[in-house]
Amino acid sequence: MNDGNKIPVIGFGTYAPEYIPVSLSEEATEVAIEVGFRHIDGAHFYQNEKEVGRAIQKKIADGTVKREDLFYTGKLWPTYHSLELAELNVTQSLETLQLDYMDLFLIHRPLSLKAMEKCKDAGLVKSIGVSNFNRRQLEKILNKPGLKYKPGCNQIESHPYLNQSKMLEFCKAHDVLLVAYSALGSHRHKYWVDQSSPLLLEDLVLAEIGKKYNKTPANIAIRYQIQRGVVAITKSYNPDRIKENFKVFDFELTPEDMKTIDGINRDFLYVDIPLFAAHPEYPLHDEY
Ligand code: NDP
């Protein structure tokens, strides 16, 4: 990232909707660490930091990893945006997680960066970034007089049906890393995805390319992001699929494959939260 800190290119998403037992996030996070995930994407809002933290502590205690091998991302929820509350949000999350620091702390929904800078200065988080910011909001922050730390990344929805090529170009030009959430098209997510949406993981082009490398459409979707310089966050609570999703480091897509995948983009958004749409800073009204 632009502050010199390193971020693993594939992250394990810990969020699951409320109807899924929270205990599964503990088991899934353990499996994820066992199969090789070192980047864990969490948030206060996901209400499972206790379980995720327990899984992390277990894997540290049994010698699978050391704290410094792991990269934990947390997120500041909008109700905590004042200077004091932001710090409280991190310290509460750290206590719940049983961790001393977070590697990356993101503003979950577009608002101010000042409180985040304070958390970095206090040593509670190593890097700071933003999430769900559109270009205008990102530009506003980058041009802010007296900006102390540039956001290291912008975490937004991205996958082959929403490749965010314009945002990616903008981010690269400003040395801000793009982190893709729902990198598998939020597959069959019953909570926030319209069930008539096209299924990314059943895309014939991804399946065809996958056949060449003996890989699944999910592997191709993840590898695509890594090769274009994007960090991919994928969630699964199923041990076989967690394993499958990590098998993306033993093959390489050709420039033609990459172009073909660029060609299936349809600017399709899976994760829309209409609840926020009336807010003046709702990011999705702009083109990107
Ligand atoms: P994903 O694109 O990772 O899709 C997850 C879905 O795909 C689950 O239903 C999972 O089911 C299924 N799945 C996973 N792997 C496979 C596979 N290999 N084959 C078939 N199905 C598969 O998206 P999410 O929308 O869940 O987001 C992932 C993460 O991104 C979240 O957990 C969170 O950490 C982050 N996020 C951040 C947001 C933000 O505002 N910053 C917003 C949304 C997400 P199963 O578990 O049964 O395998």
Residues whose N, C-alpha, C, O or C-beta is under 5 A from the ligand:
A	BS01	NDP	G13 T14 Y15 D41 H108 S131 Q155 Y181 S182 A183 L184 G185 S186 H187 R188 H189 A218 I233 T234 K235 S236 Y237 N238 R241 E244
